[in-house]
Amino acid sequence: MFCKAALITANKNTIPDDPEKFYITSGLRIGTPAITSRGMGVPEMIRIGKCIADVLKHPDDEAVARAHPQCGTRVVQKIPLYPHLREVW
């Protein structure tokens, strides 16, 4: 899968009431704290979610994966991490 090329970060997690043993992780977690702490909201999450879904729908398509870092970069550039420090630097 080309998730690394798409700059998507996720981790494996257990699922509540999962019949598998506790050391078998059946779930995939994609966190949003970095998104919300940056001040992003629903519109940005919809855009990011569409990028993630597109990569997951086409796991073997390198062209799709390589197109998505630009997708995320465009969203991130609109809402800088420390906007109040931009004027200082």
Secondary structure, DSSP 8 states (H G I E B T S, - for coil): --TTTTT---EEE--TT-SS-TTS--EEE---HHHHTTT--HHHHHHHHHHHHHHHHSTT-HHHHHHHHHHHHHHHHHS-SSHHHHTT-
